[in-house]
Amino acid sequence: MDASIASRTSTPHAGNQLRPAHSITDTVATPITVAYGDGIGPEIMTATLRILEAAGANLDVETIEIGESVYRRGVTAGIEPSSWDSIRRTRVFLKAPITTPQGGGFKSLNVTVRKTLGLFANVRPCIAYDPFVSTKHPGMDVVIVRENEEDLYGGIEHRQTEDVYQCLKLITRPGTERLVRYAFEYARRYGRHKLTCFTKDNIMKMTDGLFHRVFDEVAADYPDLESEHWIVDIGAAKLADTPEAFDMIVLPNLYGDILSDVAAQIAGSVGLAPSANIGEEVAMFEAIHGSAPRRAGQDVANPSGLLLAAVQMMVHIGQSDVAARIHNAWLRTIEDGIHTYDIFDPQVSAEKVGTSGFADAVIQRLGQLPQQLPAAGYAAGAGPISIQTHPGTRATKEQIGIDVFIDWIASVDDLAAILETQAKPDFRLLMITNRGQKVYPGGLPETFCVDHWRCRFEAIEGGAVTTKQVIDLLDRLNSGGAPFIKTEGLYTFDGVPGYSLGQGQ
């Protein structure tokens, strides 16, 4: 099939505009949005697009400008409104790495794109290519599916006192369910057999506990697949030591961010790892590494991470034959020892090449299969994976008390004396904690305390409390010399407490 990549440019990238293909097939080209990025981004994107064109990808490419130059124009998100229009129109985004300027005031473009477009699943295959790429784990073949929008990456942070800063961790049932269902559907499509959930729900019993619980609930709908759960710390240790024990790993955002990089590195190199960011309407494909500005313009960068992300993209848009053609040519290039500097090993490699030379080598091998590594194959016209979530019934919610957070530098006994008085007539002071540890009543002098106190009040006669009673309590605390800095309602859901106890309670 003749190469069929047309170019439609909304914001041209100087010197790197993809040329129109020599011929166009009868089928309609798939529109995609491309960003060349910063640092090594333009070089590896140019190499990737050359390979796509040579392999016969039928694409209608629209180029946008993002990253450092846009930040410097005063756009704190690093992306112009017109670029959002392009991505939402094409619904497929192939993005090179970008550079975020140093200093405050600049948002992470990756986080912004993922959250704005609802890209809830981050899919990262981490595969060893032994003996051609050095690794201590020759049999490693793990797919990590990371939740991409929630957890501590909500970016909701506050400074509350002189001593204390807060970051909110948000885990939602619908966000978790669609991520987990996507992972199970992915496993079915690609012949995976086991999914492992990592959480820390022995400590974060409610947030990580919800993630674990939803994983187990969804797993029950897939009896043909194995499922298991590991506490993330020992799970991470096992992954680093014995990755062959895992097939797919499903985990919340922060753990996934860290462990997907660890997994990519122990497989052989972060530079080889692709990433697919999947949403219900839009998908973004990128390498997991950064823009490496020190290597920019030297024609040395490895384009493999971005190229393999483009392979994921081709499967996503239903051009599976092109995906397999490129993937197998890449595998054959790696087998033949044609390596960039980052994976070059004189004992294994045959030739050290630069970015453009590596692209040439892959193009020369289009139509060939690897001889030792497993050949890649994708179901014809695979396309996006669809999921169906199952909203549950809403519980009956009732407020039975309130946690009031207070900035206080005197003794806890002095604070308690004020609170005990001001709690009446509707509330009683149940306890005071500091950094989660109960310090009143019955605290120990050895407990280290800062100026941030959680004070728990419950209805004096039990049962529900009204909004007016809560407001009156806060007014009494303020008037009595203990003004609040933050509150959290204590609610029950169908009679089950929706809040944690303090350590030591």
C-alpha positions as CSV (number, residue, x, y, z in Angstrom):
1,M,0.0,0.0,0.0
2,D,1.3,3.4,-0.9
3,A,2.1,5.9,1.8
4,S,-0.9,8.0,2.6
5,I,-0.2,10.8,5.1
6,A,-1.7,14.1,4.2
7,S,-0.8,17.3,6.1
8,R,-3.2,19.9,7.4
9,T,-1.4,22.5,9.6
10,S,-3.1,24.9,11.9
11,T,0.1,26.1,13.6
12,P,3.1,25.0,11.5
13,H,6.3,23.8,13.2
14,A,9.2,25.5,11.5
15,G,11.3,23.1,9.5
16,N,9.4,20.0,10.5
17,Q,6.1,20.2,8.6
18,L,5.2,16.7,7.3
19,R,5.0,16.7,3.5
20,P,1.9,15.4,1.8
21,A,2.0,11.8,0.7
22,H,2.8,10.9,-2.9
23,S,-0.6,9.2,-3.3
24,I,-3.8,8.8,-1.4
25,T,-5.7,5.5,-1.0
26,D,-9.4,5.2,-1.6
27,T,-10.1,5.1,2.1
28,V,-10.7,8.2,4.1
29,A,-7.6,9.3,6.0
30,T,-7.9,9.4,9.8
31,P,-7.4,12.9,11.2
32,I,-4.9,13.2,14.0
33,T,-3.4,16.2,15.8
34,V,0.4,16.3,16.2
35,A,2.6,18.4,18.5
36,Y,6.3,18.4,17.9
37,G,7.1,19.6,21.4
38,D,10.4,20.9,22.8
39,G,13.9,19.7,23.3
40,I,14.4,16.4,21.4
41,G,10.7,16.5,20.5
42,P,10.9,17.8,17.0
43,E,13.6,15.3,16.0
44,I,11.9,12.2,17.4
45,M,8.5,13.4,16.0
46,T,10.0,13.9,12.5
47,A,11.5,10.4,12.7
48,T,8.2,8.9,13.8
49,L,6.2,10.5,11.1
50,R,8.7,9.5,8.5
51,I,8.2,5.9,9.6
52,L,4.4,6.1,9.7
53,E,4.4,7.5,6.1
54,A,6.7,4.9,4.8
55,A,4.6,2.1,6.4
56,G,1.5,3.3,4.6
57,A,-0.4,5.0,7.5
58,N,-3.5,6.7,6.2
59,L,-3.5,9.9,8.3
60,D,-4.6,13.4,7.9
61,V,-2.2,15.3,10.1
62,E,-3.0,18.7,11.7
63,T,0.0,20.3,13.6
64,I,-0.4,22.4,16.7
65,E,2.1,24.3,18.8
66,I,2.4,23.5,22.5
67,G,4.9,23.7,25.3
68,E,7.7,26.1,26.1
69,S,7.1,28.7,23.4
70,V,3.4,28.9,24.3
71,Y,4.3,29.2,28.0
72,R,6.6,32.1,27.2
73,R,3.8,33.9,25.5
74,G,2.0,34.1,28.8
75,V,-0.3,31.1,28.4
76,T,0.2,29.3,31.8
77,A,-1.3,26.1,30.6
78,G,1.1,25.8,27.7
79,I,-1.6,25.3,25.1
80,E,-3.7,27.8,23.1
81,P,-7.5,27.6,22.8
82,S,-7.2,26.9,19.1
83,S,-5.2,23.8,19.8
84,W,-7.9,22.5,22.0
85,D,-10.2,22.9,19.1
86,S,-7.9,20.7,16.9
87,I,-7.6,17.9,19.5
88,R,-11.4,17.8,20.1
89,R,-12.0,17.7,16.4
90,T,-9.6,14.9,15.5
91,R,-10.0,13.1,18.9
92,V,-6.5,11.6,18.4
93,F,-3.4,13.4,19.7
94,L,0.2,12.3,19.1
95,K,2.4,14.4,21.3
96,A,6.2,14.8,21.6
97,P,7.7,15.7,25.0
98,I,7.5,19.3,26.1
99,T,9.5,21.5,28.5
100,T,7.8,23.4,31.3
101,P,9.7,26.5,32.2
102,Q,11.3,26.6,35.7
103,G,9.7,28.7,38.4
104,G,6.1,29.0,39.6
105,G,3.0,29.8,37.8
106,F,3.2,27.2,35.0
107,K,0.8,24.3,35.0
108,S,1.7,20.7,33.9
109,L,0.5,20.4,30.3
110,N,0.3,16.6,30.6
111,V,-2.0,16.8,33.7
112,T,-4.0,19.6,32.1
113,V,-4.6,17.6,28.9
114,R,-5.4,14.4,30.7
115,K,-7.9,16.0,33.0
116,T,-9.5,18.5,30.6
117,L,-10.2,15.7,28.0
118,G,-11.1,13.0,30.5
119,L,-8.2,10.7,29.6
120,F,-8.8,8.4,32.5
121,A,-6.6,5.4,31.6
122,N,-2.8,5.5,31.2
123,V,-1.6,2.3,29.5
124,R,2.1,1.6,29.6
125,P,3.5,-1.7,28.2
126,C,6.9,-2.5,29.9
127,I,8.6,-5.2,27.9
128,A,12.2,-6.6,28.0
129,Y,14.0,-7.1,24.7
130,D,16.7,-9.4,25.9
131,P,19.4,-10.1,24.8
132,F,19.4,-7.0,22.5
133,V,18.7,-4.5,25.2
134,S,20.4,-4.9,28.6
135,T,18.1,-6.0,31.4
136,K,18.2,-8.1,34.6
137,H,14.7,-9.4,33.8
138,P,14.7,-11.1,30.4
139,G,11.2,-12.5,30.7
140,M,9.5,-9.2,31.7
141,D,6.3,-8.4,29.9
142,V,4.0,-6.2,32.1
143,V,1.3,-3.8,31.1
144,I,0.6,-1.1,33.7
145,V,-2.8,0.6,33.7
146,R,-2.7,3.7,35.8
147,E,-5.7,5.9,36.8
148,N,-4.9,9.2,35.2
149,E,-7.1,12.0,36.7
150,E,-7.7,11.6,40.4
151,D,-5.8,10.7,43.6
152,L,-3.3,13.4,44.8
153,Y,-3.0,14.7,41.2
154,G,-6.2,16.7,41.7
155,G,-3.8,19.5,42.6
156,I,-6.0,20.6,45.5
157,E,-3.4,22.0,48.0
158,H,-3.6,24.6,50.8
159,R,-1.3,26.1,53.4
160,Q,-3.4,26.0,56.5
161,T,-1.1,27.1,59.3
162,E,2.5,28.3,59.8
163,D,3.6,24.6,60.0
164,V,1.1,22.6,57.9
165,Y,0.4,22.2,54.2
166,Q,-2.3,20.0,52.8
167,C,-2.9,18.0,49.6
168,L,-6.3,16.3,49.1
169,K,-6.4,12.7,47.9
170,L,-9.6,12.1,45.9
171,I,-10.7,8.6,44.8
172,T,-14.1,8.3,43.2
173,R,-16.2,5.2,42.5
174,P,-17.1,6.1,38.9
175,G,-13.5,7.1,38.1
176,T,-12.2,3.9,39.5
177,E,-14.8,1.7,37.9
178,R,-14.2,2.9,34.4
179,L,-10.4,2.6,34.8
180,V,-10.7,-1.0,36.2
181,R,-13.3,-2.1,33.5
182,Y,-11.0,-0.7,30.8
183,A,-8.1,-2.8,32.2
184,F,-10.2,-6.0,32.2
185,E,-11.4,-5.3,28.7
186,Y,-7.9,-4.6,27.6
187,A,-6.8,-7.9,29.1
188,R,-9.5,-9.8,27.1
189,R,-8.6,-8.1,23.8
190,Y,-4.9,-8.6,24.1
191,G,-4.8,-12.1,25.6
192,R,-3.7,-11.2,29.1
193,H,-4.6,-13.6,31.8
194,K,-4.1,-11.9,35.2
195,L,-4.7,-8.5,36.7
196,T,-3.1,-7.3,39.9
197,C,-4.3,-4.3,41.9
198,F,-1.9,-2.3,44.0
199,T,-3.1,-0.1,46.8
200,K,-2.2,1.0,50.4
201,D,-5.6,0.2,51.9
202,N,-4.2,-1.1,55.1
203,I,-3.5,2.6,55.9
204,M,-5.8,4.6,53.6
205,K,-8.8,2.4,54.3
206,M,-11.4,4.7,52.7
207,T,-9.7,6.1,49.6
208,D,-7.4,3.1,48.6
209,G,-10.0,0.9,50.2
210,L,-12.6,2.1,47.6
211,F,-10.2,1.4,44.8
212,H,-9.5,-2.1,46.0
213,R,-13.2,-2.8,46.6
214,V,-14.2,-1.6,43.1
215,F,-11.4,-3.7,41.6
216,D,-12.8,-6.8,43.3
217,E,-16.4,-6.0,42.3
218,V,-15.4,-5.6,38.6
219,A,-13.2,-8.7,38.7
220,A,-16.3,-10.7,39.6
221,D,-17.7,-9.8,36.1
222,Y,-14.7,-11.4,34.4
223,P,-14.4,-15.0,35.8
224,D,-12.2,-15.9,32.8
225,L,-9.4,-13.7,34.1
226,E,-7.3,-14.1,37.3
227,S,-7.2,-11.2,39.7
228,E,-5.3,-10.4,42.9
229,H,-4.4,-7.6,45.2
230,W,-1.0,-6.5,46.7
231,I,-0.2,-3.8,49.2
232,V,1.7,-1.4,47.1
233,D,5.0,-1.4,49.0
234,I,5.6,-5.1,48.9
235,G,4.0,-5.2,45.5
236,A,6.6,-2.6,44.2
237,A,9.4,-4.7,45.8
238,K,8.1,-7.8,44.0
239,L,7.8,-5.9,40.7
240,A,11.4,-4.7,41.0
241,D,12.7,-8.1,41.9
242,T,10.5,-10.6,40.0
243,P,8.4,-8.7,37.4
244,E,7.6,-12.0,35.6
245,A,5.2,-12.7,38.5
246,F,2.9,-10.0,37.0
247,D,0.9,-9.7,33.8
248,M,-1.1,-6.5,34.2
249,I,-1.0,-4.1,37.1
250,V,-3.9,-1.7,37.8
251,L,-3.3,1.1,40.3
252,P,-4.2,4.6,41.4
253,N,-2.5,7.7,39.9
254,L,0.5,8.4,42.1
255,Y,1.6,4.8,42.6
256,G,1.1,4.3,38.8
257,D,3.2,7.3,37.9
258,I,6.1,6.1,40.0
259,L,5.9,2.4,39.3
260,S,5.4,2.7,35.5
261,D,8.7,4.5,35.2
262,V,10.4,1.9,37.5
263,A,8.9,-0.9,35.4
264,A,10.1,0.7,32.1
265,Q,13.6,1.2,33.4
266,I,14.0,-2.3,34.8
267,A,12.6,-3.7,31.5
268,G,15.5,-2.1,29.7
269,S,15.1,1.7,29.3
270,V,12.6,4.5,29.9
271,G,13.5,5.6,26.4
272,L,11.8,2.7,24.9
273,A,8.5,3.0,26.7
274,P,5.3,4.3,25.1
275,S,2.2,5.6,26.8
276,A,-1.5,5.7,25.7
277,N,-3.8,8.1,27.5
278,I,-7.4,6.9,26.9
279,G,-10.6,8.8,27.3
280,E,-14.2,8.2,26.2
281,E,-13.9,10.8,23.4
282,V,-10.2,11.5,22.9
283,A,-6.9,9.6,23.2
284,M,-3.4,11.0,23.5
285,F,-0.2,9.0,22.7
286,E,3.3,9.9,23.9
287,A,6.6,8.7,25.1
288,I,7.0,8.6,28.8
289,H,10.4,10.3,28.9
290,G,10.9,14.1,29.0
291,S,12.2,16.6,26.5
292,A,15.9,16.2,27.3
293,P,16.9,19.7,26.2
294,R,20.6,18.9,26.6
295,R,20.3,16.5,23.7
296,A,18.3,18.7,21.5
297,G,19.5,19.3,17.9
298,Q,22.2,16.7,18.1
299,D,20.4,13.9,16.2
300,V,21.2,11.4,19.0
301,A,17.8,10.9,20.7
302,N,16.1,7.5,20.6
303,P,12.6,7.9,18.9
304,S,11.5,4.4,20.1
305,G,9.2,5.6,22.9
306,L,7.3,7.9,20.6
307,L,7.3,5.5,17.7
308,L,5.8,2.7,19.9
309,A,3.2,5.2,21.2
310,A,2.4,5.8,17.5
311,V,1.9,2.0,17.1
312,Q,-0.6,2.1,20.0
313,M,-2.3,5.0,18.2
314,M,-2.5,3.0,14.9
315,V,-4.2,0.2,16.7
316,H,-6.6,2.6,18.4
317,I,-7.7,4.1,15.1
318,G,-8.2,0.8,13.4
319,Q,-5.1,0.6,11.2
320,S,-3.8,-2.5,12.9
321,D,-2.0,-3.8,9.8
322,V,0.2,-0.7,9.8
323,A,0.8,-0.9,13.5
324,A,2.1,-4.5,13.1
325,R,4.2,-3.6,10.1
326,I,5.9,-0.8,12.0
327,H,6.2,-2.8,15.3
328,N,7.8,-5.8,13.6
329,A,10.2,-3.6,11.6
330,W,11.2,-1.9,14.9
331,L,11.8,-5.3,16.6
332,R,13.9,-6.4,13.6
333,T,16.0,-3.2,13.9
334,I,16.6,-3.9,17.6
335,E,17.5,-7.5,16.8
336,D,20.0,-6.4,14.1
337,G,21.8,-4.3,16.7
338,I,21.0,-0.9,15.1
339,H,20.9,1.1,18.3
340,T,21.0,4.7,19.5
341,Y,23.5,5.8,22.2
342,D,21.2,5.2,25.1
343,I,20.9,1.4,24.6
344,F,24.2,0.9,22.6
345,D,26.3,-1.9,24.0
346,P,29.5,-2.8,22.1
347,Q,29.1,-6.5,23.1
348,V,25.6,-6.7,21.6
349,S,25.1,-3.7,19.2
350,A,26.2,-3.8,15.6
351,E,26.0,0.0,14.8
352,K,25.4,3.2,16.8
353,V,23.1,5.5,14.9
354,G,21.4,8.8,15.5
355,T,17.7,9.7,15.5
356,S,17.4,9.9,11.7
357,G,19.6,6.9,11.1
358,F,17.5,4.8,13.4
359,A,14.4,5.9,11.5
360,D,16.1,4.9,8.2
361,A,16.9,1.5,9.6
362,V,13.3,0.9,10.7
363,I,12.0,2.0,7.3
364,Q,14.5,-0.4,5.5
365,R,13.0,-3.3,7.5
366,L,9.3,-2.6,6.9
367,G,7.8,-5.9,5.8
368,Q,10.3,-8.0,7.8
369,L,9.6,-10.0,11.0
370,P,11.9,-10.4,14.0
371,Q,13.8,-13.6,14.1
372,Q,14.2,-14.1,17.9
373,L,11.8,-11.7,19.6
374,P,8.1,-12.5,19.4
375,A,6.5,-10.9,16.4
376,A,3.7,-8.3,16.9
377,G,0.2,-8.9,15.7
378,Y,-3.0,-7.0,16.1
379,A,-6.6,-7.9,15.3
380,A,-7.7,-6.4,12.1
381,G,-9.5,-3.0,12.6
382,A,-9.2,-3.3,16.4
383,G,-10.2,0.3,17.2
384,P,-10.9,1.8,20.6
385,I,-11.9,-0.4,23.6
386,S,-15.5,0.4,24.8
387,I,-16.6,0.0,28.4
388,Q,-20.0,0.1,30.2
389,T,-20.1,1.2,33.8
390,H,-22.9,0.4,36.2
391,P,-24.0,3.3,38.4
392,G,-25.2,2.2,41.8
393,T,-28.1,3.5,43.9
394,R,-27.5,6.5,46.0
395,A,-27.2,5.9,49.7
396,T,-29.1,7.9,52.4
397,K,-26.7,10.5,53.7
398,E,-27.0,12.0,57.2
399,Q,-24.7,14.3,59.1
400,I,-24.0,13.3,62.7
401,G,-21.1,15.7,63.6
402,I,-18.2,17.7,62.3
403,D,-14.4,17.8,62.3
404,V,-13.2,21.4,62.9
405,F,-9.5,22.2,62.2
406,I,-8.0,24.9,64.3
407,D,-4.7,26.8,64.1
408,W,-3.4,26.8,67.8
409,I,0.0,27.2,69.3
410,A,-0.8,26.9,73.0
411,S,-1.3,23.6,74.9
412,V,-3.9,21.1,73.8
413,D,-5.5,21.2,77.3
414,D,-6.0,25.0,76.9
415,L,-7.7,24.4,73.5
416,A,-9.8,21.6,74.9
417,A,-11.1,23.8,77.7
418,I,-12.4,26.3,75.2
419,L,-13.9,23.6,73.0
420,E,-15.6,21.8,75.8
421,T,-17.4,25.0,76.8
422,Q,-18.3,26.2,73.3
423,A,-19.5,22.7,72.1
424,K,-22.7,23.0,74.2
425,P,-25.7,22.9,74.0
426,D,-25.8,20.8,70.8
427,F,-22.4,19.0,70.6
428,R,-19.9,17.3,72.7
429,L,-16.1,17.3,72.0
430,L,-15.2,13.7,71.2
431,M,-11.5,14.1,70.6
432,I,-8.6,16.2,69.4
433,T,-5.9,14.8,67.0
434,N,-2.7,16.3,65.7
435,R,-1.5,15.0,62.4
436,G,-4.0,12.2,62.8
437,Q,-2.9,11.0,66.2
438,K,-5.3,11.3,69.1
439,V,-3.9,13.7,71.8
440,Y,-7.0,14.5,73.8
441,P,-8.4,13.0,76.0
442,G,-5.7,10.7,77.2
443,G,-2.8,11.8,75.0
444,L,0.8,11.1,75.8
445,P,3.5,13.8,76.3
446,E,5.9,12.1,73.9
447,T,3.6,12.7,70.8
448,F,5.1,15.4,68.6
449,C,2.5,18.1,67.8
450,V,2.4,21.1,65.4
451,D,0.0,24.0,65.2
452,H,-2.8,22.1,63.3
453,W,-5.5,20.4,65.4
454,R,-8.5,18.3,64.3
455,C,-11.3,18.7,66.8
456,R,-14.2,16.2,66.4
457,F,-17.7,17.1,67.6
458,E,-20.7,14.8,67.7
459,A,-24.3,15.5,68.5
460,I,-24.7,15.5,72.3
461,E,-27.7,13.2,72.2
462,G,-26.6,11.2,69.1
463,G,-28.4,11.2,65.8
464,A,-28.4,13.8,63.1
465,V,-27.4,17.4,63.3
466,T,-28.8,20.4,61.3
467,T,-26.9,22.9,59.2
468,K,-27.9,25.6,61.6
469,Q,-26.5,23.7,64.6
470,V,-23.2,23.4,62.8
471,I,-23.1,27.1,61.9
472,D,-23.9,28.1,65.4
473,L,-21.1,25.9,66.7
474,L,-18.6,27.5,64.4
475,D,-19.8,30.9,65.4
476,R,-19.3,30.0,69.1
477,L,-15.8,28.7,68.4
478,N,-14.9,31.9,66.6
479,S,-16.3,34.1,69.4
480,G,-14.6,32.0,72.1
481,G,-11.1,32.4,70.7
482,A,-10.7,29.2,68.6
483,P,-11.5,30.3,65.0
484,F,-11.6,27.4,62.5
485,I,-9.5,27.1,59.3
486,K,-11.3,24.1,57.8
487,T,-14.2,21.8,58.4
488,E,-15.2,18.3,57.3
489,G,-18.7,17.0,57.9
490,L,-19.1,13.7,59.6
491,Y,-21.7,11.7,57.5
492,T,-23.2,8.3,57.5
493,F,-24.2,6.6,54.3
494,D,-27.0,4.1,54.9
495,G,-25.9,4.2,58.5
496,V,-22.3,3.4,57.8
497,P,-19.7,6.0,58.9
498,G,-18.1,7.8,56.0
499,Y,-15.1,9.0,57.9
500,S,-12.0,7.6,59.5
501,L,-11.2,7.3,63.2
502,G,-8.2,9.1,64.7
503,Q,-5.1,7.0,65.4
504,G,-5.3,6.0,69.0
505,Q,-9.1,6.4,69.2
